[in-house]
Amino acid sequence: MKHTFTREQIKKIIIEELERSEKAEVEEEVDDLIDSYLSLSEQKKGGFFTDLLDMIKGQPEEKQEEMAEIALMRVQSRRDALKKIGISVAALGAAVGAGSYMKHLEDLAFADKRKHRAAAEKFQSDEGYEGPSFASQEQYYKENYNFQISDIESIDNFSKESDEAIIASFRTIPTKYFISYEALADKPIPKLKTNSGGNYLRRLAQFFDETPNKPEMLYNIYNDYTKIGQVGFNPEQAAIEVQVDRQPLVVQPPEWTILFTFITTAMASLDEKDREKFENLVVSSEERRYFLTHRGQQAAVDYGHETGKAGKQIDKSKSAYKFAQSLVQRGYNAGIKGEPNPGLPRRGDAESP
């Protein structure tokens, strides 16, 4: 069947269909974004407009203003939904009615960020710490407290595959025992410069509630947690000895308990999308840390050698290649030539991988 459209008419139809498709896609993304925030409780809601702005800025620059208009109109049409996540419909209506959609979207997003900065400043403010110095914490704890057996917990008691078991598996301090959070809630935590564990956890929780990027913020806390015991690369330096029913026992330091408690509690509050982001950050950091160790580096060489010896191609998606590419290549070069595993390069080796 013949049509009577001209070339320009067909071109116009195609462009209109593409634009219509883009608008529908943005409308769907905004709906998904609203729905994800509706699933959060009043305490967990965060940077809705920051996330919306990020989504719009992901569009081609020449389309951003139009996409912002579509997105804000779409949001405005979900009045009941907006009330549930605490967004002022009146303020939004004024923004939409005034035009310059990208600017109003940025204003709303930056309001989220200002809220986050205020919470961060409150968390980092000087709380008038009066406890012992970090260097004397072990002596302080031994002289001032006699913990009961019920105050001591073991990482061996966490349910397999639970958040607690997974996070604790990344420990670097050679002891499985730690003081429970309940026993530390009213005691000073020298490393964290706080007069009580409970006060620090409350401040940290408030900061977490107000931040628009919860996975990133939680990962930063996790990063601090994994550094416990890394002073001088001797994990035993961080462990402390306390009195438990008048008997000495080596346990994780008190800051371990506080950060561990916060991380595992916060993980349970994340929605599926944010939890996945956080877990990806953790896995990536742990893989990177592994391939900085002697064992990890040897594993990278071994993988390359076995791959080359088998005449296969290196899988560039593997963590070994991502974090230790030169070592994988070193092993591969030897394997493909039928040579023995070269092991790790020695200091002064002029040979390239």
N, C-alpha and C positions, 0 to 999 in steps of 0.2 A: 504494500500500500504506500503510495507516494504522499509526501507532505509538501506543504507550500511555504514552509518557514524559510526565511533567508538565513544566511550564515550568521549575521549579527543577532537575529532573533534567537537562534539556537544558543549562541554564546551567552546571551542575556538570561535565558532559561537556566542554563547550567550554573551560572554565577548565583542566581537567586536560590537555586536548590542547595548550593553549597553554603550560602549564608544562612538559609533556614536550618540546615543540618547543624551548623555551628551553634546557632541559638538554642536549638533543642538540646544539644550536648551540654551547654552551660546551664540551662534550666535544670537538667537532670543532676548535674554536679552540685548545684546549689541545694536542691532538694535533699540529696544524699548528705550534704554537709549539715543542713538543719536537722535531719533525722539523727545523725550521729551525736549532735549536741543535745537533742531531746532525750537521749538515752542516759545522759549524765545527771547526777544528782545536783542539788543546789550548791553543795560544797565543791563539786568537781568541775563545774562549768568554767570555761577559760576563754581563750582568745578567738572567738568566733570570727570577728571581722579581720583579724590578722590572717587567719587561715583563708578567708574569702579573698582578701587582697592578694595573697600568694597565688591563689588559683587564677585570678584574673591576670596577674602579671605573667603567668605562664602562657598567655595567649599572645599572638603576634602583636607587636606594638601598635600597628595601625588599627587593630581591632579592639584594643583595651578599653577605650572610652565607651564604645558600643556594648561591649561585653559587661562592663561595670553597670551600665544602665539596665541591661537585661537582668543582671544578677540582683541589683537592689530592688527593682520592680518585683522580681520573683520573691524576694525575701519579704517585701512589704505585703504581698498577697497572702503570706502565711501568718496573719496577725495572732491567731491563737497560739501557734507554735512559738512565736517570738515572745509572748508573755511568759511561756513556760521556761525559757532560757534567760529571762530577765532583760531583754532588749527593749528599750523605750520606743514604742511604735510612733509616738509623737515626734521624737527626735529624728527617727528614720524618715518619717513622712516629710519633715522639713528639708532633710538632706536631698531626698529624691525630687521634691518639688522645686528646689533651688537650682537644679542643673549641675554641671561640672561634676559628673558622677565619680570620676576617679579621685578627685580631691576629697570629696566627702567620704569616700570609702577609706582613703588614707587617714583622714581625721579620726574616723571611728577605729581604725586599726591601731593608730598611735595611742589612742586612749587606752586600749588594751595594754600596750607596752608601758605606758606611764603607770598603770596600776601594778604591773609586774615590777617595775623599778622601785616603786614605793615599798612594796613587800620585801624586795631584796635589801633595801636600805635598812628596813626595820630588822630583818634577820641578821644583818651584819653589824648592827649597832652595838656599842659597848654596853654590856649588861652589868658592869661593875663586878667582874669576877674577883673573888676573894680567896679562892682555894689554893692548894699547893701548886708548885711548878710541875711541869711535865716530867722533868728529870727526877723529881722526888716522889712521883706518884706511887711507885711500888712500896716504898717505905711508909708513905702516908696510909695506904690501904692496909698494910700489915699491922700498923700500930693502932689504927682507929676502928677497924671493923673485924668482927668475927662472923663470917657468913655461915649460914646453916646449909645442910646438904640440899634442902629444897630450893636454895638460892642458886644452885649450880646446875647448868644444863649441858647436854652433850649433843654435838652435831650428829652423832650416830642415831639419835632418836627421831630425826625428822623422817616423815614419810617419803618413800622413794618417789622421785620425779616431782616432789613438791617444790614450790618456789624457794622455800628455805633450804632444802637439800641441794638444789642447783646452785644457788648463790654461795652457800657454804663450801661447795666443792672447789671453788676457786680460791680458797683460803691459802695463805702463804706462811702462816705461823704454825709451828709443829706442836699443836696441842688441840685436842678435840673438845676441851671443856671451856665454858664461858659463863660469866655471871649473868643471871637473867635480867631482863630489862626492869622488872618489878623491883628487884633489889637495888637497882642503880637509879631509879626514878628520883630519889631524894638525895642523891650523893653527887659531889662535884666530879666533873669529868675534865681533868687537867688538860689533856690534849686538845679538847674542844673549847677550852676557856669558858666553861659554864658552871654555875654553882649547883646545878642539878641536871640529871639526865632528862627528866621530864620537861623541864623548861626548854632545853635545847630542841627536843623532839617537837614540842608545840610550835616553836618559832619556825622550825624547818618545815613542818606540815603546813603552816600558814603561807610560807613562801611558795611551797609546791602548789597549793590551791590557787594562788594568784598568777602563776606563770602561764603564759599562753603556749609554751612548748614543753609539755611535761616529759616526753621521752628524753629530750636533750638534757633537761635539768636533772632528771633522775640518773641519767648516765654520768653526769658530772659528779654526783654524790657517789655513785658506784666506783668511779675512777679514784676518788679520795679513799674509799674503802679498800680498794685493792693495793693502795700504797702503804697501808699499815704494815709495819715490819720490814720495810725496804731500806731503812736507814742503814747505811754501811753494808747493804746486801747480806745482812745477817738477821733473818726473821726472828731468831730467838731473842734478839735485843728488845723486841716489842712485848714479848710475853711477860706477865708479872706473876709473882707468887703471893697468894693471899692465904689467910687463915680460914679454914673451914672446919667448924667444930674443934678449934684449937690445933688442927693439923695443917701443915703447909700443902698447898696445891697450886700447880702452875696452870694459869688460865689465859684466855685471850684478854688483851687490855680492854678497859671499860669503853673506849671509843669504838671498838669493834662491835660491841653489843648494840650501842646506840645507832650507828650507821646501818648495821645489819637489820635491826628492827625496822628502821624507817624504810629501807629499800624494799624489804619483803612485804611490808604493809602497803606501800605505795603501788607496788606491782599489782596487787589484788584490786586496786581501784581503777586501773587503766582500762579503757575500752579495748576491743580487739585490735583496732588499727594502731593505736599508740603503743600497746603492748608489743606488737610485732616490730615496730620501729625500735623500741628499747632493746628487745632481744637481739635484733640485728646489730645494734651498736655494741652490745656486750660480746657477742660471738666474734665480731670482727676484731675487737680489741684483744680478746683472749688468744685468737689465732696469731695476731701480730706479736703478742708477748711470747707465745710459744716458739715462734721462729726466730726469736732473738736469743733463745737458750741453745746451749751446746747440743742437747738432744734434738731439738727442733731443726737445727741447721743440718745435723747429720741425716735426719729423716728426709730433708729436701734433696740432699745429694743422693741418698738411696733411691728415692722415687725417680730422679732423673736417670740414674744408672740402670735401674730395672726396666724403665721405659725404652731407653736406647738399646739395651741388650735384646729386648723383644722385638726391636724394629718398628716400634709404634711411634706415634706422634705425641708430643707433650700436650696434656690437657691444660690449656691456659686458664681454665676456670677454677682449677684446683688452688686451695689455699697456699700450698707449697710454692707454686709458681708466682702467685700474687705477692707473697711476702718475702720470698727468697729466690727470686728469678735466677740470679747468677749462680747460685749453688745447684739449683736444678739443672741448669745448663752445663755446669761442670761435670756432674754425674752422667748426664746424657751424652756429652761428647766422648767420654770414656766408654760408655756402654755401646754406642753405635759403632765404635772401632774395635769392639771385642776386648777392650783392655779391662784390668781389674778395677774395682771401685776405688776411686782416688781419695776418698775421705775428705775431710775438711782441709782447706789450704793452711799451710803453716806460715807463721809470721816470716816475712821476707821473701815468700814465693813470688817470683817474677811472672810466673805462668798465669795467663788469664784463665778465667773459668771455662 
